[in-house]
């Protein structure tokens, strides 16, 4: 669980990593807009991943600036 990402509308957000498998890592990230609101999933963003590179890509997607593309370059 990572905290500290700022959301202009709600302040901080929380990034939760939910693993379905450990080796290789498979699961999804859940961005919780209101940290401290346990088990409230309405409006949360979810990004699935598979493998270590998939986890890094998912983290990049949920932490990228809103106006930037998740895949830089042509």
C-alpha angles and dihedrals in degrees: 000000000000126000135187106065108134123228114194092219102043109018114234127017133200125227113209121194113210113192123203091176131015104203106063096014112243125170141079142279119234120201109208112202096200110044112210094034096112118207094000103134102168110126095359117147117235128194121184123215141182123198131002095289090048090054091051091048091050091050089050091051095052095043099043119111112267094245096046125093116246089227113049122207135035 
